[in-house]
Amino acid sequence: MMTLEMNGRVCELNFGIGFVRALDEKYYLESGSGMRFGNGLELKAPMLLTGDALTLAEFIHMGTAKMGDKRPTLKEIDDFVDSAEDIKKVFSDVVDELKKSNACKIKMENLEAEMQRAEENLRAKAGKQKK
């Protein structure tokens, strides 16, 4: 389990099935017949991997849900992200923790592989255009 210190208190982050469920309730695709298919991690993880600070704050907030009434507020999390001395490390730590979570690890591996293939394809196309 990952911890962050905010306002002098230790906050525990849990990226388990409850975290994925909360993402899927907020971010989903809806079929023509009204069926909903959650795709929160698929939509938001690439944004996290590319350094989106709003997504980082959202993941931290959703990851602290098990803290109940001791959970940091969105403002506290925003202030934490805004004032982090090493924001790259915070991103890296959150991504690493997602990769360890049983609820997220397979999708994170697949998303990273897809992003790497997309980058390789872009480089190949850019190389062909230069010729």
PyMOL commands that set and color helices and strands:
alter all, ss='L'
color gray80, all
select helices_A, chain A and resi 17-26+40-49+53-63+65-70+74-83+87-100+105-130
alter helices_A, ss='H'
color red, helices_A
select strands_A, chain A and resi 2-6+9-13+28-30+36-38
alter strands_A, ss='S'
color yellow, strands_A
deselect
rebuild
show_as cartoon
